[in-house]
């Protein structure tokens, strides 16, 4: 019986003849079919994945060296382009749209021998914190089907959680990788803004969006980041900094003792589950006992991060989503209209879900004459203050830790009637996106109710090496 633990062990099994890529793909196809009720996948590329697996097995048999991701079965969130395959952002407005090119991240996966098994469900246009906003129905948490998996990359998280692929790629605009990773009890990594090319990632908020990674181990996350990160001529915002060999770097410096900060206001926040507060407080004592310096610091801007995030991201969404007008591609209303503006209105009303419409309207409002200075400009000023505060923090500390989410996975439908309560689920994750720094959620704890929850770790810009090293060490302390 095929089993997957890590990419390294899988490659060893392939080289020893203990398994094949074809066997691995068959295993995941059966697993996806057996757990269809989770609604993690919108489309599975079964025949295509098996054909590629056979080709990769033939390459190995011929003596070709293995690519870094040879035979690794990967799922893609339905906002990442894969040439000649549909990409819909889980929206009716792009229901039958077929991508004409690969995202840079997709291209790099394929170049290293990965097998893409399907596209995964998500909140429409990555706008949501529960994966209840997909046009194709909610994704269910594999540990409790009455609970959400988190969002917006819920399908990608559940696919790794439930063993429906080896690893997944998602996207993180304000926590959309780290929050579902927390709810599902797996690892979710958001790199520094610009570490991974956004070319081929359907835009929500361009100055926040970043492709992220779901895995079961820190080592696998490091390897995926090593493969897909780096310069790209197609993305002017991507960094040209050299990409470290993350998979090798995490083993180095294992004995280092870190200076770690945590936000006093984060642990004292009234919205934080008392169990999560207590467990993290106990874990801080473990860190201190292990020789690390852990100190509380003040972060007075915590109450402003969520409103700042939603003002800026909805403004960018209003601009980015204006391209979906029914003229060039995607859904177009079948209702006959005499005026072009009426066709636009009907197309967008039919094609976009309520949450996307809400955010477009909010973004349009904060950009409008008379409100631009009061909202958008003020939010940009707060973002600058957060950036300056972040630089100061990391001049004194190696890392910042915090809860990932204020609670464990909530029930499906529980927060549907209160958008503000849903937005507050992002209170601990949006900071990293506003500052552009890397963050990771690692699964360390289990709530008495039986659901997992994690710890968020953040480091300075482009210091994913320290982030991954510290994460690997803390996983050993749990």
Buried (B, 14 or more C-beta within 10 A) or exposed (E): EBEBEBBEEBBEBBEEEEBBBBBBBBBBBEBBEEBEEBBBBBBBBBEBBBBBBBBBBEBBEEEEEBBBBBBBBBBBBBBBBBBEBBBBBBBBBBBEBBBEBBBBBBBBBBBBBBBBBBBBBBBBBBBBBBBBBBBBEBBBBBBBEEBBBBBBBBBBBBBBBBBBBBBBBBBBBBBBBBBBBBBBBBBBBBBBBBBBBBBBBBBBBBBBBBBBBBBBBBBBBBBBBBBBBBBBEEBEEBBEBEBBEBBEBBEEEEEEEBEBBBBBBBBEBEEBBEBBBEBBEEBBEBBEEBEBEBEBBEBEBBEBBBBBBBBBBBBBBBBBBEEBBBEEBBBBBEEEEEEEEEBBBBBBEBBBBEBBBBBBEBBBBBBEEEEBEEBBEBBBEBBEBBBEBBEEBBEEBBBBBBBBBBBBBBEBEBBEEEBEBBBBBBBBBBBBBBBBBBBBBBBBBBBEEEBBBBBBBBBBBBBBBBBBBBBBBBBEEE
